[in-house]
């Protein structure tokens, strides 16, 4: 029987939410350029997978942050899934922009939150944690308490772990890089050569070594 992490990883692979592009690296929200990209928004187009992720996020929130009073989604990737989870839990929902809008009320947090509300932030994926933690900070500046953050996927970088610890934000994810790669190898989405694994060190090391890794393992 698959663990939850492997199950979610297999679903991301099934809908090709994981993209490998060694010759034309993606630019992440963090500014890093890397040949791997995880687009969890693709899962929204598949009702069964969308529902699975919604149910598991809601379960994790209920079990880990039982006194939650509101849900916040990080724009744009976690808005839809955040709203679905909030609806399932019967809780208020807001979303957090990456920057204030340039017209009208110039809101950063969209929606209504009662002062001192206990909020769980939902994110689609974690790389360095920078943009995610800015959203958590925005909720705190809104006069609310951030109980923690839940995300569908994390690359598992030590930098992210350090950033979340420093910010005092508890992070729980449904799956991670290691489980995705394991499932990708198992299903043949990528092929192994000498059991290689992509290292996860500094930014420059990651980009160069990861590109080499994907070039060797990726099977079109």
C-alpha positions as CSV (number, residue, x, y, z in Angstrom):
1,X,0.0,0.0,0.0
2,X,1.4,3.4,-1.0
3,X,2.1,6.0,1.7
4,X,0.3,9.3,1.3
5,X,3.5,11.0,0.0
6,X,4.0,8.4,-2.7
7,X,0.3,8.5,-3.6
8,X,0.3,12.3,-4.1
9,X,3.6,12.0,-5.9
10,X,2.2,9.4,-8.3
11,X,-0.8,11.7,-9.0
12,X,1.4,14.7,-9.8
13,X,3.3,12.5,-12.2
14,X,0.1,11.0,-13.7
15,X,-1.1,14.5,-14.8
16,X,2.4,15.6,-15.8
17,X,2.5,18.3,-13.2
18,X,6.2,17.6,-12.9
19,X,8.1,19.0,-15.8
20,X,11.8,18.4,-16.7
21,X,13.4,20.8,-19.1
22,X,17.2,20.7,-18.9
23,X,17.9,22.7,-22.1
24,X,15.5,25.6,-21.3
25,X,15.5,26.0,-17.5
26,X,12.4,27.3,-15.7
27,X,12.5,30.5,-13.6
28,X,11.0,29.8,-10.2
29,X,9.2,32.4,-8.1
30,X,12.3,32.6,-6.0
31,X,14.3,33.7,-9.1
32,X,16.2,30.5,-9.3
33,X,16.6,28.9,-12.7
34,X,16.2,25.2,-12.7
35,X,15.3,22.4,-15.2
36,X,12.5,21.1,-13.0
37,X,9.1,22.7,-12.4
38,X,6.1,21.5,-10.4
39,X,2.8,23.0,-11.6
40,X,0.2,21.7,-9.1
41,X,-2.5,23.8,-10.7
42,X,-2.8,21.1,-13.4
43,X,-4.4,18.9,-10.7
44,X,-7.4,21.3,-10.6
45,X,-8.5,19.9,-14.0
46,X,-8.8,16.4,-12.7
47,X,-11.8,16.1,-10.3
48,X,-10.6,12.9,-8.5
49,X,-7.1,14.2,-8.0
50,X,-8.3,17.6,-7.1
51,X,-10.6,16.1,-4.5
52,X,-7.9,13.8,-3.1
53,X,-5.6,16.8,-2.5
54,X,-8.4,18.8,-1.0
55,X,-9.4,16.0,1.4
56,X,-5.8,15.4,2.4
57,X,-5.0,19.1,3.0
58,X,-8.2,19.4,5.1
59,X,-7.3,16.3,7.1
60,X,-3.7,17.5,7.8
61,X,-5.1,20.9,8.9
62,X,-7.7,19.3,11.2
63,X,-5.2,17.0,12.7
64,X,-2.3,19.4,13.1
65,X,-4.0,22.8,13.5
66,X,-7.3,21.8,15.2
67,X,-8.1,25.3,16.4
68,X,-7.9,26.9,12.9
69,X,-10.5,29.7,12.3
70,X,-9.7,30.7,8.7
71,X,-7.8,29.6,5.6
72,X,-5.5,31.8,3.5
73,X,-4.3,30.8,0.0
74,X,-1.1,32.1,-1.5
75,X,-1.7,33.7,-4.9
76,X,-1.9,32.5,-7.5
77,X,-1.2,28.8,-7.3
78,X,-3.0,28.0,-4.0
79,X,-6.1,30.2,-4.4
80,X,-8.3,27.6,-5.9
81,X,-7.2,24.7,-3.7
82,X,-7.3,27.0,-0.6
83,X,-10.9,27.9,-1.4
84,X,-11.9,24.3,-1.8
85,X,-10.3,23.4,1.5
86,X,-11.9,26.3,3.3
87,X,-15.3,25.3,1.9
88,X,-14.8,21.7,3.0
89,X,-13.9,22.8,6.5
90,X,-16.6,25.5,6.6
91,X,-14.1,28.3,7.3
92,X,-13.6,31.8,6.0
93,X,-11.2,32.2,3.1
94,X,-8.8,34.9,2.0
95,X,-6.0,35.0,-0.4
96,X,-2.7,36.8,-0.3
97,X,-1.3,38.6,-3.3
98,X,2.5,38.7,-4.0
99,X,2.2,42.5,-3.9
100,X,-0.6,45.0,-3.3
101,X,-2.7,45.6,-6.3
102,X,-2.0,48.9,-8.1
103,X,-5.6,50.2,-8.1
104,X,-8.6,50.6,-5.9
105,X,-8.0,49.7,-2.2
106,X,-4.5,48.4,-3.0
107,X,-5.1,45.3,-0.9
108,X,-2.5,42.7,-0.2
109,X,-4.9,40.4,1.6
110,X,-8.1,39.9,-0.3
111,X,-11.2,39.0,1.8
112,X,-12.4,39.5,5.3
113,X,-10.6,38.3,8.5
114,X,-11.6,38.9,12.0
115,X,-8.9,40.5,14.2
116,X,-6.8,37.8,16.0
117,X,-8.1,35.0,13.8
118,X,-6.1,31.8,13.9
119,X,-5.1,31.2,10.3
120,X,-3.6,28.3,8.3
121,X,-1.9,29.3,5.1
122,X,-2.1,27.0,2.1
123,X,0.6,26.9,-0.6
124,X,0.9,24.8,-3.7
125,X,4.7,24.2,-3.5
126,X,7.7,25.3,-1.5
127,X,11.1,26.1,-3.0
128,X,13.1,28.5,-0.8
129,X,10.0,29.5,1.2
130,X,10.6,33.2,0.5
131,X,7.3,34.0,-1.2
132,X,5.3,31.7,1.0
133,X,6.6,33.3,4.2
134,X,5.9,36.8,2.8
135,X,2.3,35.7,2.7
136,X,2.4,34.5,6.3
137,X,3.9,37.8,7.3
138,X,1.1,39.6,5.5
139,X,-1.5,37.6,7.5
140,X,0.3,38.5,10.7
141,X,0.4,42.2,9.7
142,X,-3.3,41.9,9.1
143,X,-3.6,41.3,12.9
144,X,-4.0,37.6,12.8
145,X,-2.1,34.6,14.1
146,X,-0.5,32.2,11.7
147,X,-0.8,28.7,13.1
148,X,1.2,27.2,10.3
149,X,1.3,26.4,6.6
150,X,0.4,23.3,4.6
151,X,1.6,22.7,1.0
152,X,1.1,20.0,-1.6
153,X,4.9,19.7,-2.5
154,X,8.3,20.8,-1.3
155,X,11.7,20.5,-2.9
156,X,13.1,20.0,0.6
157,X,15.9,22.5,0.4
158,X,17.7,23.1,3.7
159,X,17.4,26.8,3.0
160,X,13.6,26.5,3.1
161,X,13.7,24.6,6.4
162,X,15.9,27.3,7.9
163,X,13.7,30.1,6.6
164,X,10.5,28.5,8.1
165,X,12.2,27.8,11.4
166,X,13.5,31.4,11.6
167,X,10.1,32.8,10.8
168,X,8.4,30.5,13.4
169,X,6.0,29.0,10.9
170,X,5.3,25.2,11.1
171,X,5.3,23.6,7.7
172,X,3.5,20.4,6.7
173,X,3.6,19.0,3.2
174,X,1.8,16.2,1.4
175,X,4.7,15.0,-0.6
176,X,8.3,16.1,-1.5
177,X,11.1,15.9,-4.1
178,X,12.5,12.5,-2.9
179,X,9.1,10.8,-3.2
180,X,8.4,12.4,-6.5
181,X,11.7,11.2,-8.0
182,X,11.2,7.7,-6.5
183,X,7.8,7.4,-8.2
184,X,9.1,8.9,-11.4
185,X,11.8,6.3,-11.5
186,X,9.4,3.5,-10.6
187,X,6.9,4.4,-13.3
188,X,9.5,5.1,-16.0
189,X,8.7,8.8,-16.2
190,X,12.4,9.2,-15.9
191,X,15.0,6.5,-16.2
192,X,17.8,5.8,-13.7
193,X,21.5,5.6,-14.5
194,X,23.7,4.3,-11.6
195,X,20.9,5.2,-9.2
196,X,21.7,8.9,-9.5
197,X,20.0,11.5,-7.4
198,X,20.0,15.2,-7.8
199,X,21.9,17.0,-5.1
200,X,20.4,19.8,-3.1
201,X,23.1,22.2,-2.0
202,X,23.7,25.8,-2.9
203,X,21.9,27.7,-5.7
204,X,24.8,27.4,-8.2
205,X,25.5,23.8,-7.4
206,X,21.8,22.9,-7.6
207,X,21.4,24.5,-11.1
208,X,24.5,22.9,-12.6
209,X,24.3,19.5,-11.0
210,X,20.5,19.2,-11.4
211,X,20.8,20.1,-15.1
212,X,23.4,17.3,-15.5
213,X,21.1,14.9,-13.5
214,X,18.0,15.6,-15.6
215,X,20.0,15.4,-18.8
216,X,21.1,11.9,-17.9
217,X,17.8,10.7,-16.4
218,X,15.1,12.3,-18.5
219,X,13.4,10.1,-21.0
220,X,11.2,12.0,-23.5
